[in-house]
Amino acid sequence: MSGPRSFLLALIIIILVKILFLFPSTHSLDFKAQDSLFKLRGPRNPSEELVIIAIDDASFSALNLSWPFPREYHAKLIENLSLAGAKLIVFDVEFTENSSPGADAYLAEVAAHYDNVIFAGKVLRGADPNAPDQLLTPISEIMAFDTPWGIVNMSSDSDNLIRKYDLFEPHDGTPYYGLGVAALANSRLYQSDWQEHIRIEDGRLVVADYKIPLLSRNKALINYYGPADTFPKISYASVIDDSTMSMPGYQGLEFDEFYEIMESGILKDKIVLIGATIDELHDKFPTPFGGNWTPGVEIHANFMSMVIQRDFLSQINLWLYLCIELIILLIIWVIFRKLKPQLSVLILILIIGLQYLLAYQLFARYSMLIPIMQTALSLILIYIASLICHYLDTMKEKRFIRQAFQQYMAPELVHELLKNPKNLSYGGSLQEISVLFSDIRAFTTYSENHTPEETVNILKEYLTAMVNVIVENKGILDKFVGDEIMALFGTPVTLPNHALSACKVALQMRARLSELQQKWESEGKASFEIGIGINTGQAVVGNLGSEQIFDYTAIGDTINLGARLESINKEYETSKHIIISEFTLQHVKDQVKVRYLDEVKVKGKNKAVKIYELIDLIDA
């Protein structure tokens, strides 16, 4: 296949694969392959700035309450966390509906007093494109103090895994930033004007000195630090457990855990995220690490840790990767076309393995994702295309061989040649063969005494009969030179005793000619005689034609001697006009009857060659 066609094939395969992976069912294959990189890399150390306050089973047991907890409890949590030195308190708990007026106001006032709290809201998308979106903000008591808040939207991929973080959601032309973005902005002490310090620049969302790579219009890939429970957690009940806690329903713990937490300094200068980790609150999601689902609050923590440590996960430039992929496919195509399919499949497996290793190295070292299954599928398709081309080439080669040889070779020889086409050596190779030359005596005179139509008809009948004898004995017709026949034995498929086959053919040709002579005589037609010469030896055999015309033939001294033996028939009195060389006799001396004739000198040979009349087969 030419260069432009190879390029077009590789490009078509890449385009087809890209289109195929637009469908969720196939795109999920690439997701799964990339997820395996997280598991292979294993958990890492997250930022030490982050601590999670978990609304867990222990909290429900200690507080002896059902959800939602009274908002006075959350206010107490803010007070204690602030006393313990927390730099920022981030609620992954939605206060979007009112409870009791006093409790709502108290929570809002405490949060405004400490001025280090981020609340949560959400943008609810309509069920269909025509349905309006709904913005759920924190309750009006909180909004009255202009307390910062962020959305807690979680967008999953087609297989329901959370791999991306919603940096912002537009609503009525206004962007509402994610909880993690709002927390990071306020951790830099922007406070009331924090949103003014966020902008999109060069494909990144700039938050203070953080530059978060954008994936699509409003999302970022999350470079997860591990499965669920990777981040340090403190039970919600432990933080509010102190001697001042005397609200209805509160049972208290065995000792004041909060004071131990405060004295340990574990919360000092930390960004504290509060969220549910208990299954019953249904705030858990599957992530690339698999295993137990990860609480939403920990997903926010993963995003924030990634940004704080500037450990961003990005995708390779898809246009650059497409060019690289195209070059690789072209190289692989050339390799596959030159190799056998059995070896190509081993190389294919090796390349797919190396490609996965490369994907892992880019991920582990540079936090970069590249397509895995897409490239693997492209490689498989280029291999399949090479298989098809190998098959078509084989079929073309077999058609060529069949068309080239079926007219002058036995069907079983053609079949053997099709099984082993390499026996047909292009350019020629040195082989031991036997050659037979046959010529009509005084055919020029015969032609002058008969009309062209008579000459052509009798010649056709004669040549057809002779060729049938050659083909039936597994010889091949090399060529006609006027009324002369040249036949080869032992090529392109090896014969056990090609010299004997040539001798049998010569005797059968004589017998068949006798039958024809009797037929012609009965029809009142003139007949003719033939002479036959046979020689055996090494000759250059193969496609010795041009690029335009195929000519499977043989050349060399062996061929020249065979032609000479045929021509000197008229110089000797022989019963069947068949002369063989001493070289042929060496192969058949125990199988044929011969009579010694003479020694002749042939052009190109210093030593005279003994020649013999072939009389019959010994077992005849």
DAZI-V963259 format. One record per residue. RES is the residue in one letter. SS is DSSP state (A for helix, B for strand, O for the rest). PHI is phi in whole degrees, 0 to 359 (NA if undefined). D_FIRST is the distance of its C-alpha to the first C-alpha in Angstrom with 1 decimal. Layout:
BEGIN
res,ss,phi,d_first
RES,SS,PHI,D_FIRST
RES,SS,PHI,D_FIRST
END
This chain:
BEGIN
res,ss,phi,d_first
M,O,NA,0.0
S,O,291,3.8
G,A,304,6.7
P,A,300,8.4
R,A,291,6.2
S,A,296,6.2
F,A,299,9.8
L,A,295,10.6
L,A,298,9.7
A,A,298,11.9
L,A,294,14.4
I,A,297,14.8
I,A,298,15.5
I,A,298,18.0
I,A,297,19.7
L,A,299,20.0
V,A,294,21.6
K,A,298,23.8
I,A,295,25.0
L,A,300,25.6
F,O,276,27.7
L,O,283,29.9
F,O,279,31.6
P,A,304,34.5
S,A,296,33.8
T,A,273,30.4
H,A,298,31.5
S,A,297,34.3
L,A,296,31.9
D,A,293,31.1
F,A,302,34.8
K,A,296,35.6
A,A,296,33.2
Q,A,289,34.7
D,A,299,38.2
S,A,297,37.7
L,A,294,37.5
F,A,299,41.1
K,A,293,42.3
L,A,292,40.6
R,A,289,42.1
G,O,83,45.5
P,O,295,48.5
R,O,231,49.5
N,O,279,52.8
P,O,283,53.3
S,O,297,55.4
E,O,284,59.1
E,O,283,60.2
L,B,250,59.5
V,B,223,61.8
I,B,254,61.7
I,B,264,64.9
A,B,266,64.0
I,B,277,65.7
D,O,244,65.6
D,A,301,67.4
A,A,297,70.1
S,A,293,70.8
F,A,295,71.4
S,A,293,73.6
A,A,288,75.6
L,A,276,76.1
N,O,56,76.7
L,O,229,75.2
S,O,262,72.6
W,O,275,69.9
P,O,275,70.2
F,O,291,72.5
P,O,302,75.3
R,A,288,74.4
E,A,296,77.3
Y,A,296,75.4
H,A,293,72.4
A,A,296,74.9
K,A,298,76.4
L,A,298,73.0
I,A,299,72.5
E,A,300,75.9
N,A,293,75.3
L,A,296,71.8
S,A,293,73.2
L,A,299,76.1
A,O,280,73.6
G,O,95,71.9
A,O,299,68.7
K,O,284,67.1
L,B,213,65.4
I,B,243,65.8
V,B,242,62.8
F,B,268,63.5
D,B,266,60.6
V,B,228,63.3
E,B,273,63.6
F,O,252,67.1
T,O,260,66.2
E,O,233,69.1
N,O,285,72.8
S,O,251,75.0
S,O,266,78.6
P,A,304,79.6
G,A,294,81.3
A,A,293,78.4
D,A,296,75.8
A,A,295,77.9
Y,A,296,78.7
L,A,299,75.0
A,A,297,74.1
E,A,293,77.1
V,A,296,76.3
A,A,297,72.7
A,A,293,73.9
H,A,297,76.5
Y,A,278,74.1
D,O,53,71.5
N,O,220,68.6
V,B,245,67.3
I,B,243,64.1
F,B,261,64.2
A,B,242,61.5
G,B,220,60.5
K,B,201,57.6
V,B,254,55.7
L,B,265,55.4
R,O,282,52.6
G,O,295,53.4
A,O,296,52.3
D,O,222,50.2
P,O,304,48.9
N,O,273,52.1
A,O,281,54.5
P,O,288,56.1
D,O,281,55.6
Q,B,234,58.6
L,B,260,59.6
L,B,257,61.7
T,O,262,63.6
P,O,303,66.2
I,O,303,69.7
S,A,300,71.7
E,A,299,74.0
I,A,286,71.2
M,A,296,69.7
A,O,296,73.2
F,O,269,73.0
D,O,57,69.5
T,O,288,68.3
P,O,298,64.5
W,B,208,62.3
G,B,220,58.6
I,B,277,56.5
V,O,245,55.5
N,O,300,52.6
M,O,237,50.0
S,O,257,46.5
S,O,260,44.5
D,O,278,40.8
S,O,298,39.6
D,O,262,40.6
N,O,74,44.0
L,O,275,43.6
I,O,266,45.0
R,O,242,42.5
K,B,235,43.4
Y,B,246,46.8
D,B,282,48.1
L,O,287,49.2
F,B,200,50.9
E,B,230,51.2
P,B,282,52.0
H,B,213,55.0
D,O,55,56.5
G,O,82,54.7
T,B,247,56.0
P,B,278,54.0
Y,B,248,55.7
Y,B,277,54.5
G,B,296,53.8
L,A,302,56.5
G,A,295,54.8
V,A,294,54.3
A,A,299,57.9
A,A,295,59.1
L,A,295,57.2
A,A,296,58.4
N,A,285,62.0
S,A,292,61.8
R,O,266,61.7
L,O,66,65.1
Y,O,282,64.0
Q,A,57,66.1
S,A,297,66.9
D,A,253,64.4
W,A,298,61.5
Q,A,293,59.1
E,A,288,59.5
H,A,262,57.9
I,B,247,54.6
R,B,207,51.8
I,B,259,48.0
E,B,211,46.6
D,O,53,43.0
G,O,74,41.6
R,B,228,44.5
L,B,267,47.8
V,B,267,50.4
V,B,236,53.5
A,O,57,55.9
D,O,264,54.0
Y,B,266,51.4
K,B,237,48.0
I,B,266,46.3
P,B,298,42.5
L,O,274,42.0
L,B,249,39.4
S,O,60,39.1
R,O,271,42.3
N,O,214,45.1
K,B,233,44.0
A,B,227,43.4
L,B,291,41.7
I,O,261,44.4
N,O,270,44.0
Y,O,301,46.2
Y,O,265,48.5
G,O,165,48.9
P,O,285,49.8
A,O,304,53.1
D,O,72,56.2
T,O,284,54.4
F,O,271,56.9
P,O,295,60.6
K,B,232,62.7
I,B,233,66.4
S,B,295,68.1
Y,A,307,69.3
A,A,296,72.7
S,A,294,73.1
V,A,284,72.9
I,A,272,75.5
D,O,279,77.8
D,O,216,80.7
S,O,291,84.5
T,O,272,84.5
M,O,280,82.3
S,O,220,84.7
M,O,276,83.0
P,O,304,83.5
G,O,91,81.6
Y,O,286,80.8
Q,O,260,81.7
G,O,81,80.7
L,O,257,79.3
E,O,291,81.3
F,O,207,81.3
D,O,283,80.3
E,A,293,76.7
F,A,302,76.1
Y,A,294,78.5
E,A,294,76.6
I,A,297,73.3
M,A,296,74.9
E,A,292,76.5
S,A,289,73.2
G,O,76,71.6
I,O,294,68.4
L,O,257,68.3
K,O,293,69.4
D,O,61,67.1
K,O,257,64.5
I,B,272,62.5
V,B,253,63.6
L,B,251,61.6
I,B,250,63.5
G,B,195,61.8
A,B,279,61.9
T,O,240,60.5
I,O,272,62.2
D,A,299,60.1
E,A,297,62.7
L,A,271,62.0
H,O,54,58.3
D,O,240,57.0
K,B,233,54.3
F,B,219,50.6
P,O,285,47.5
T,O,229,45.6
P,O,303,42.5
F,O,286,44.8
G,O,70,45.8
G,O,69,49.1
N,O,298,52.1
W,O,295,51.6
T,B,264,52.4
P,B,301,55.3
G,A,302,54.6
V,A,297,56.9
E,A,283,54.8
I,A,294,51.6
H,A,299,53.5
A,A,295,54.5
N,A,299,50.9
F,A,298,49.9
M,A,295,52.9
S,A,297,52.5
M,A,301,48.9
V,A,290,50.2
I,A,301,53.2
Q,O,270,51.2
R,O,50,48.5
D,O,254,46.0
F,O,288,43.7
L,O,259,40.6
S,B,226,37.7
Q,B,255,34.1
I,O,295,31.4
N,O,303,30.4
L,A,293,27.9
W,A,290,26.0
L,A,297,25.9
Y,A,294,24.7
L,A,299,22.0
C,A,296,20.6
I,A,298,21.1
E,A,298,19.4
L,A,296,16.3
I,A,296,16.1
I,A,299,16.8
L,A,297,14.1
L,A,296,11.5
I,A,296,13.2
I,A,297,13.6
W,A,300,10.0
V,A,299,9.4
I,A,296,12.6
F,A,297,12.1
R,A,289,9.0
K,A,270,11.5
L,O,259,14.5
K,O,290,16.2
P,A,304,16.6
Q,A,297,20.3
L,A,284,19.9
S,A,298,17.3
V,A,292,19.9
L,A,294,22.6
I,A,294,20.6
L,A,301,20.0
I,A,298,23.7
L,A,297,24.5
I,A,294,22.5
I,A,298,24.1
G,A,296,27.4
L,A,294,26.9
Q,A,295,26.0
Y,A,293,29.2
L,A,298,31.1
L,A,297,29.9
A,A,300,31.0
Y,A,293,34.3
Q,A,296,34.9
L,A,295,34.2
F,A,289,36.5
A,A,289,39.3
R,A,269,39.3
Y,A,238,38.5
S,O,50,39.1
M,B,238,35.7
L,B,257,33.7
I,O,236,29.9
P,O,300,28.0
I,O,248,27.7
M,A,291,26.7
Q,A,298,24.3
T,A,294,22.3
A,A,300,22.7
L,A,295,21.5
S,A,299,18.4
L,A,295,17.7
I,A,296,18.5
L,A,293,16.2
I,A,292,13.2
Y,A,292,14.4
I,A,298,14.9
A,A,298,11.4
S,A,293,10.3
L,A,299,13.2
I,A,299,12.2
C,A,294,8.8
H,A,301,11.0
Y,A,296,13.5
L,A,295,11.6
D,A,298,10.5
T,A,297,14.2
M,A,296,15.5
K,A,295,13.7
E,A,296,15.0
K,A,293,18.4
R,A,297,18.6
F,A,297,18.0
I,A,297,20.7
R,A,298,23.0
Q,A,294,22.9
A,A,285,23.3
F,A,245,26.1
Q,O,293,27.9
Q,O,281,30.0
Y,O,219,31.5
M,B,217,31.2
A,O,299,33.1
P,A,305,31.4
E,A,292,32.1
L,A,290,30.4
V,A,300,27.3
H,A,297,27.5
E,A,296,27.8
L,A,293,24.9
L,A,293,22.7
K,A,288,24.0
N,O,227,23.3
P,A,296,20.5
K,A,291,20.8
N,A,297,24.1
L,O,271,22.4
S,O,279,22.0
Y,B,281,19.8
G,O,100,21.9
G,O,100,25.1
S,B,213,27.4
L,B,279,31.1
Q,B,223,32.5
E,B,270,36.0
I,B,219,36.3
S,B,241,38.9
V,B,238,38.7
L,B,236,40.9
F,B,245,41.8
S,B,225,43.9
D,B,217,45.5
I,B,278,48.1
R,O,285,51.3
A,O,53,52.6
F,A,288,49.9
T,A,298,50.4
T,A,296,54.0
Y,A,302,53.1
S,A,296,50.8
E,A,290,53.6
N,O,267,56.1
H,O,228,53.9
T,O,291,52.3
P,A,304,48.5
E,A,295,48.2
E,A,295,50.2
T,A,296,48.3
V,A,295,44.9
N,A,294,46.1
I,A,290,47.8
L,A,294,44.8
K,A,298,42.5
E,A,296,44.8
Y,A,296,45.2
L,A,296,41.5
T,A,299,40.6
A,A,296,43.3
M,A,292,42.2
V,A,295,38.6
N,A,301,39.6
V,A,296,41.7
I,A,298,38.8
V,A,294,36.4
E,A,297,39.1
N,O,256,39.6
K,O,65,36.0
G,O,266,35.6
I,B,236,32.8
L,B,282,33.5
D,B,282,32.1
K,B,192,33.3
F,B,256,36.2
V,B,238,37.9
G,O,67,40.4
D,O,264,42.7
E,B,270,41.5
I,B,245,39.4
M,B,239,37.4
A,B,234,36.4
L,B,243,35.0
F,B,228,36.0
G,O,97,34.4
T,O,210,30.8
P,O,283,28.0
V,O,251,29.9
T,O,296,32.9
L,O,250,36.3
P,O,302,39.4
N,O,216,41.4
H,A,293,39.5
A,A,294,42.6
L,A,295,44.7
S,A,300,42.1
A,A,296,42.2
C,A,296,46.0
K,A,300,46.1
V,A,298,43.9
A,A,300,46.2
L,A,293,49.3
Q,A,291,47.8
M,A,299,46.7
R,A,296,50.3
A,A,296,51.7
R,A,293,49.4
L,A,295,50.4
S,A,300,54.1
E,A,297,53.5
L,A,294,51.9
Q,A,298,54.8
Q,A,296,57.3
K,A,295,55.5
W,A,295,55.3
E,A,297,59.0
S,A,293,60.0
E,O,267,58.2
G,O,78,59.9
K,O,256,56.9
A,O,284,56.8
S,O,247,54.8
F,O,212,53.4
E,O,246,52.9
I,B,230,49.9
G,B,238,49.5
I,B,230,47.1
G,B,233,46.1
I,B,230,44.4
N,B,220,43.3
T,B,227,41.6
G,B,165,40.0
Q,B,279,37.0
A,B,211,34.4
V,B,276,30.9
V,B,237,28.8
G,B,155,25.2
N,B,278,22.8
L,O,252,24.9
G,O,271,23.7
S,O,257,21.6
E,O,295,17.9
Q,O,273,19.1
I,O,235,21.5
F,O,279,21.3
D,O,216,24.8
Y,B,275,25.6
T,B,210,29.0
A,B,224,31.4
I,B,222,33.3
G,O,131,36.2
D,A,298,39.9
T,A,301,39.8
I,A,290,38.4
N,A,298,40.8
L,A,293,43.7
G,A,300,42.8
A,A,294,42.9
R,A,294,46.2
L,A,295,47.7
E,A,295,47.0
S,A,287,48.6
I,A,271,51.8
N,A,305,52.6
K,A,289,55.0
E,A,272,57.0
Y,O,231,58.0
E,O,274,60.0
T,O,229,57.9
S,O,287,58.3
K,O,244,54.7
H,O,58,53.2
I,B,238,50.8
I,B,240,50.6
I,B,239,48.7
S,B,270,48.5
E,A,298,50.1
F,A,288,46.7
T,A,289,46.0
L,A,300,49.6
Q,A,305,49.0
H,A,273,46.6
V,A,232,48.8
K,O,300,52.4
D,O,265,53.7
Q,O,235,52.1
V,B,229,53.0
K,B,259,56.1
V,B,226,56.0
R,B,228,58.4
Y,B,294,58.2
L,B,250,58.0
D,B,185,57.7
E,B,241,55.9
V,B,235,53.7
K,O,263,52.1
V,O,244,48.6
K,O,304,47.0
G,O,96,45.3
K,O,238,47.5
N,O,278,50.9
K,O,264,52.1
A,O,292,53.2
V,B,251,51.4
K,B,283,53.5
I,B,236,52.8
Y,B,222,54.0
E,B,275,54.6
L,B,273,52.8
I,B,260,55.5
D,B,189,54.4
L,B,275,53.2
I,O,294,55.8
D,O,271,55.4
A,O,284,55.5
END
